Amino acid sequence: MRSRALILAVSCLALTACGSLLESTLPAPQAYILRLPAHTASAPAAASAGSLLVQRPEAGPGLASEKIALLRSGQRFDFYAASQWAAPAPDLVESLLVDRLRGTGMFFAVFDDSSPYSPAYNLRCGLRRFEADYTAGGKVPTVHVALDCTLGRHRDRALLASFTAEGSAPAAEDRLGAVIVGFEAATSTALAEMERQIASALGAERPAAGTP
């Protein structure tokens, strides 16, 4: 009986130990999205540009995941703990690009990378920067967003424009909520520059293409 009781006690201890290994005390990560200000459409005449397909951005080093990136002194790349984007950063930025360009009125249709339709134009962007930068020495980061973009015609693969759209914004404080607001401001600035560059390229394209 004593041997049997001893075996039961050891078994219970083993199960307790296993339970402690399986149960994590780490908090569940918080998922964040970006909400950019509503955009006013361009002049109605710009809608004659045709359709546009926005390709999924190609992520720079360390930017392909859901993790929210930060840059420390000494060019050390890191991520915020217990937090993440609601989708991988390239998917998040693709959604923002599509929404922004749909709101401009420059195209009668804007498709994402999953569209089966053949567009008049293609927009390809590389996500070079998308991080909170602490390297300036202060305790409050500055958010940097940089998109290396190319715009081209689909039918003949003609390159119409190649440019970098960038935005920066300091966070109000070293708190993740304030950092997310900084991401929204920096992204909005970058997308405004992207829109300006695309509008300029389309303005030069229409006379050459014979469009009104």
N, C-alpha and C positions, 0 to 999 in steps of 0.2 A: 504493500500500500504506500509506504514511504517513497519507494522508487517511482511509483506511478505518479504520486503527487509532485515529486521533483521534476519529472518529465513534463508535466502540465505547466508547472511554473516557468520552466525554461522556454517552453513553446510560447507562452503568453509574452514573455520578455522579448522574444524574437519578433513576434507580430507587432509589438509596440515600437520596436526599433525600426521595422520596415515602414510603419505608418509615418514616423517622423521624417524618414527620408523622402517619402512621396509627397508630403504636405509642405509646400513652400510658404515661407513667411514673407516673401517679397510681394509688394503691392502689384495689382494688375496694371499693366501699362495703360496710360490715357491716350486715346487716339484723337488727333487734331486734323481739321480741314482748314482751307483758306477761303475766306469770303471777301472777294474784291468789290469795290464800289460799283454800283450800276453804271453802265456806260451808255452815253448818248450816241445814237447812230449818226453816221456821216450823211452827207447830202444824198438824196435818193438816186441821183444820176450815177453814183458810184456803183450801184447794184448791177450795172451792165458788165461787170468784169467777169462773170461766169462763176463756176464752182471752184472750190478749193479743198484739197485734201491735206489735213495736218497730220504728218507722221509722228509716231510716238518718239519723243526726244531720246537721244542717245545720252546716257548718263556718264558723267565724268567719274574719275576714281572715287569710290566710296559713296556714290550718290544713287546707287541702283536699288536701295532697299527702302523699307518703311521708316528706318531710323532717322531722327532729326539730327543733322550733322552740326558739329561745331569745330572751330579751329583754335588751337591753343598756341602759346608761344613756342618757338622752335619748330614751327610748321607741323605740330602734332595734331593729327586728325582724330576726332573723338565723337561721341554721341551723347545726347541727353539720356539720363537714366529714367526708367519707368514712364517713358513717353514715346510716341511714334506718330507718323502720319497715318491717315486712314487708308492710304494706299501707297505703293512704292512711289517715290518722288517723281519718276518720269511719267507715271500714269496721272498723278495729281496735276503736274504741269500741263500735260496734254489736254486735260479737261479744262483748265483755265484758258489755254490758248484757243480752244474751240469756242468756248463761251464768249471770249473777248471778240474774236473775229466775227462771230455771228451777230454780235451787237453793233458792229461798226457799220453795217449796211454796204460794205464794199463788194460783197459777193452775194449772189442770189441763193447760194447754198454753201455750207461749210461742213465737211465730213471729218470724222475721226479716222484713225488708222484701220478700223475694222470694217469700213464701208466697202461694199461691193461695186460701187459706182465709179466710173472713170471720170476724173475731174478735168477741168481746164488748166488748173495750176496745182503745184505741189509746194508745200512748205516743210522744210526739214530743219530741225533745230538740235543743237547739241547743248545739253545742260552742263555747262562748265563750272558754274558756281551756284550753290544753293545751301549756304551755311551761315551760322552765327559766328562772327570773327572776334576773338578775344585778344588778338595779337598786338593791339595798340597799347596794351599795358594797363588799361582801366578795368574795373570790375563789371562794367556794362558793355555788352557786345554790340557790334554793328553788323547787321544782316546784309549779305551780298548775294545778288542774283545775277547771273550772266548767261545769256543764250546766244550761241553762235548759229546764225540762221542763213539759209539759202532759199530763195524763191525762184521757181522755174516753171516754164510751160510743160504740160504733160505730154502733148502730142509729139513734140520734136526734141524734148529734153533741153531746150534752150535756157540758159541761166539768165535770169532777169536782175537778180540782186543778191549780194552776199554781204552780210553785216553782223555786228554784235550789238545786242540790245541788253543794256545793263541797268541795274538799279541798286541803290544802297539806302539803308535806313537804320538809325541807331535805335536800340530798344530803350524804352523809358526807364527800365530798371532790370536788374538781373533776376528776373522771374519769368518762368516759361510762358505765362499768359502774355506778358509784354513782348517777349521774343517773337511769339506768333504774330502779334500785331506788326512787329518789324518786318517779318516775312511778307505780310500782306502789302505793306507800303512799298517795300523794295520790288516785289513782283509786279505791282501795279505800275511802277515807274518803268520797269523793263518792258512791260507789254505796251505801254504808251509809245515808247521808242520803236518797238517792233511795228506797231500800227503805222507810225509816221513813215518808216522806211518802206513798208509795203505800199502805202498810198503813193509815195513818190515813184516807186518802180512801176506801178500800174498806170500812173499818169504818163510816163514815158512809153509804156507799152501800147496804149490805145492808138495813138497816131500811126505807129509802125504797123499795127495789125489792121488798121483801117476801120476801127470801131468808132462810133460817134462820141 
